[in-house]
Amino acid sequence: MYLLNWLTQAATASIKAAVPAASAPAAPPPTTATETATKSMTGPKIAIVVYSMYGHITKMSEAVKKGIEEAGGSVTVYQIAETLPQEVLTKMHAPEKSAFPIITPEELAKYDAFLMGIPTRFGNFPAQWKVFWDSTSGLWASGALAGKYAGAFVSTAATISTLTHHGVIFVPLGYSQAFGQLTNLSEVHGGSPWGAGTFAAADGSRQATALELEIATIQGKQFYGIVSKVKFN
Ligand SMILES: Cc1cc2nc3c(=O)[nH]c(=O)nc-3n(C[C@H](O)[C@H](O)[C@H](O)COP(=O)(O)O)c2cc1C
């Protein structure tokens, strides 16, 4: 029954996406040649989207952004909406949120490629990220994210499976650009061929190290190197 309701909802969203309501303004015309030319001159539209409660992922996102910019790209950083009430956040000793704008599913669909910053919750990604993805059935039904490229810093299998349903192409960090850093055994560090990562420590007191931030910057550069070669419509 639940599945039926959800599918009906998704199908309605799909029809809404395909057929604008009579009173709604006409849909914008398809991308013109000039727009396409401008886009290819300026490179792909990239977003970094983070959820960060204690600031570790926010810090990592700055390093990833630096990498994209050093590679010649530009990027906008967004955050996922908080779902916990302030009372709970206070009890969890969460500091004030960053000033990044809050992203909506419709906003995400405007980008060619995106990198997700994800902290861990009991071995999975946070409910805030799940709530965001659970509000994307309209995008899924219209295939709005299909063929886009995505990467993640601190990634989980659940994230990849969500991207798969949307037809988004996952870009792993791999080893080719960060072999020395990822295989460095002289110090404890986060990061894997899936993407950059950091360890916050049991009490959240550990901040990303120089090596972890270096890997995040390499990921930004490597991600831009791949998506800047793609011809987005
Ligand atoms: C409810 C909760 C569950 C968590 N579960 C895990 C976990 O399973 N594994 C882990 O390594 N860290 C876990 N953590 C610690 C988070 O990974 C850590 O707080 C987070 O990486 C900090 O990132 P942020 O400062 O960007 O929010 C958990 C934290 C909270 C609040």
PDBQT file of the ligand as one rigid body, heavy atoms in Angstrom, charges set to zero:
ROOT
HETATM    1  C1  LIG A 301      23.922  10.228  16.721  1.00  0.00    +0.000 C 
HETATM    2  C2  LIG A 301      25.323  10.097  16.244  1.00  0.00    +0.000 A 
HETATM    3  C3  LIG A 301      25.768   8.879  15.732  1.00  0.00    +0.000 A 
HETATM    4  C4  LIG A 301      27.079   8.734  15.279  1.00  0.00    +0.000 A 
HETATM    5  N1  LIG A 301      27.500   7.542  14.759  1.00  0.00    +0.000 NA
HETATM    6  C5  LIG A 301      28.770   7.399  14.303  1.00  0.00    +0.000 A 
HETATM    7  C6  LIG A 301      29.229   6.184  13.730  1.00  0.00    +0.000 A 
HETATM    8  O1  LIG A 301      28.495   5.229  13.596  1.00  0.00    +0.000 OA
HETATM    9  N2  LIG A 301      30.506   6.110  13.307  1.00  0.00    +0.000 N 
HETATM   10  C7  LIG A 301      31.366   7.175  13.410  1.00  0.00    +0.000 A 
HETATM   11  O2  LIG A 301      32.520   7.057  12.995  1.00  0.00    +0.000 OA
HETATM   12  N3  LIG A 301      30.955   8.337  13.966  1.00  0.00    +0.000 NA
HETATM   13  C8  LIG A 301      29.688   8.469  14.399  1.00  0.00    +0.000 A 
HETATM   14  N4  LIG A 301      29.272   9.651  14.944  1.00  0.00    +0.000 N 
HETATM   15  C9  LIG A 301      30.212  10.752  15.025  1.00  0.00    +0.000 C 
HETATM   16  C10 LIG A 301      30.122  11.597  13.761  1.00  0.00    +0.000 C 
HETATM   17  O3  LIG A 301      30.776  10.897  12.717  1.00  0.00    +0.000 OA
HETATM   18  C11 LIG A 301      30.763  12.947  13.963  1.00  0.00    +0.000 C 
HETATM   19  O4  LIG A 301      30.013  13.641  14.916  1.00  0.00    +0.000 OA
HETATM   20  C12 LIG A 301      30.764  13.714  12.669  1.00  0.00    +0.000 C 
HETATM   21  O5  LIG A 301      31.663  13.124  11.766  1.00  0.00    +0.000 OA
HETATM   22  C13 LIG A 301      31.164  15.131  12.860  1.00  0.00    +0.000 C 
HETATM   23  O6  LIG A 301      31.000  15.797  11.617  1.00  0.00    +0.000 OA
HETATM   24  P1  LIG A 301      30.378  17.262  11.639  1.00  0.00    +0.000 P 
HETATM   25  O7  LIG A 301      31.183  18.052  12.619  1.00  0.00    +0.000 OA
HETATM   26  O8  LIG A 301      30.562  17.797  10.242  1.00  0.00    +0.000 OA
HETATM   27  O9  LIG A 301      28.935  17.155  12.038  1.00  0.00    +0.000 OA
HETATM   28  C14 LIG A 301      27.968   9.820  15.373  1.00  0.00    +0.000 A 
HETATM   29  C15 LIG A 301      27.507  11.048  15.878  1.00  0.00    +0.000 A 
HETATM   30  C16 LIG A 301      26.206  11.197  16.314  1.00  0.00    +0.000 A 
HETATM   31  C17 LIG A 301      25.741  12.528  16.841  1.00  0.00    +0.000 C 
ENDROOT
TORSDOF 0
